[in-house]
């Protein structure tokens, strides 16, 4: 670590810690993706799923409606396959 004369390094660190750096100077955390919600006549309530980076609401619904799919823990690890429809999230 290189220490700058005159305490400039410390001043920059303090300004950054105080949140006073110009917008865009420090990269912001990525925005959370909106949740996907589904209903099924055999499932009580609305199933809410937070999609991962490589998932979409359509791909999750396809998984839930595929009778051969297994391995994911959507909707409380339900074994219900088929009949899922996308719904408005609560």
C-alpha positions, 0 to 999 in steps of 0.5 A: 500500500502506498501512502501519499504525502499530506494525508491525501490518501486518508482524506480520499478514504474518509470522503468515500466512507462518508458517501461524498464521492461523486456519483459513478466514482464508486460502482453501485451494487446491481439492482435486485431483479423483480420477483416472479409469482405463480399460482396453481390450483393445487398450491395454497397461496402465491408462490414467490420466486427470486430469479437467479442471474441466469433465470427468467420468469418464463424459464421458472414457469417452464420448469414448474410445468415440466413433469420431468423437472427436479432439483430446484427448490421453487415454491417451498420445494413443491412437487406439483408439476403442471398447471402453474400460471404467472400471477401478480406479486402480492 
